[in-house]
Amino acid sequence: MKVRAEISLYPLRVTDLSRPIDEFSRTLEAKGLEVQMGPMSSSVAGESKELFNALQEAFERLAEKYQVVMVSKISNACPQISPDGKTQ
């Protein structure tokens, strides 16, 4: 089943927030998921099994190095968003 997730990742007690966020995003992309970065959250789309497995792996990788909070909303009813930001 295709799903879309809105993920917010909050690295704690670090001065460079972009490093852990970029690492998280690269892990998801390496698993074949579509990732669209936003200013406060990322949109991630793919098959549900792959998405859930990739989120777990990405979170666990970061949690070994950093203290992080991850907030997610996942839906099978969200419209597709094209790279130019338009609803399809």
C-alpha positions as semicolon CSV with decimal commas, in nm:
position;residue;x (nm);y (nm);z (nm)
1;M;0,000;0,000;0,000
2;K;0,130;0,346;-0,089
3;V;0,157;0,587;0,204
4;R;0,285;0,935;0,268
5;A;0,439;1,052;0,594
6;E;0,515;1,394;0,732
7;I;0,825;1,360;0,948
8;S;0,977;1,619;1,179
9;L;1,314;1,539;1,331
10;Y;1,450;1,739;1,624
11;P;1,815;1,680;1,713
12;L;1,879;1,778;2,075
13;R;2,191;1,922;2,238
14;V;2,377;1,988;1,912
15;T;2,478;2,315;1,751
16;D;2,466;2,187;1,391
17;L;2,111;2,068;1,326
18;S;2,163;2,008;0,954
19;R;2,410;1,719;0,990
20;P;2,173;1,473;1,165
21;I;1,874;1,584;0,956
22;D;2,068;1,534;0,631
23;E;2,187;1,193;0,752
24;F;1,829;1,095;0,830
25;S;1,710;1,207;0,486
26;R;1,992;1,025;0,305
27;T;1,906;0,701;0,488
28;L;1,544;0,726;0,371
29;E;1,644;0,808;0,013
30;A;1,891;0,516;0,009
31;K;1,595;0,288;0,085
32;G;1,420;0,407;-0,232
33;L;1,172;0,644;-0,069
34;E;1,069;0,977;-0,217
35;V;1,181;1,251;0,025
36;Q;1,081;1,617;-0,008
37;M;1,253;1,839;0,248
38;G;1,062;2,132;0,391
39;P;1,156;2,406;0,637
40;M;1,001;2,231;0,940
41;S;0,929;1,876;0,820
42;S;0,985;1,635;0,536
43;S;0,732;1,453;0,322
44;V;0,825;1,090;0,264
45;A;0,636;0,859;0,027
46;G;0,659;0,494;-0,062
47;E;0,523;0,149;0,008
48;S;0,413;0,117;0,371
49;K;0,641;-0,174;0,462
50;E;0,949;-0,005;0,318
51;L;0,858;0,330;0,474
52;F;0,810;0,187;0,824
53;N;1,130;-0,020;0,801
54;A;1,329;0,277;0,672
55;L;1,196;0,509;0,944
56;Q;1,298;0,258;1,209
57;E;1,646;0,215;1,063
58;A;1,701;0,589;1,014
59;F;1,584;0,669;1,367
60;E;1,796;0,396;1,526
61;R;2,108;0,508;1,334
62;L;2,066;0,864;1,455
63;A;1,974;0,762;1,809
64;E;2,310;0,583;1,837
65;K;2,490;0,915;1,778
66;Y;2,250;1,187;1,891
67;Q;1,960;1,251;2,118
68;V;1,665;1,304;1,885
69;V;1,290;1,342;1,880
70;M;1,098;1,223;1,574
71;V;0,734;1,316;1,513
72;S;0,545;1,151;1,228
73;K;0,202;1,151;1,068
74;I;0,135;0,873;0,819
75;S;-0,159;0,844;0,582
76;N;-0,279;0,629;0,294
77;A;-0,522;0,905;0,187
78;C;-0,290;1,201;0,126
79;P;-0,274;1,349;-0,222
80;Q;0,047;1,317;-0,417
81;I;0,259;1,634;-0,418
82;S;0,476;1,700;-0,719
83;P;0,828;1,846;-0,681
84;D;0,694;2,188;-0,780
85;G;0,457;2,176;-0,480
86;K;0,133;2,122;-0,674
87;T;-0,125;1,866;-0,566
88;Q;-0,177;1,585;-0,817
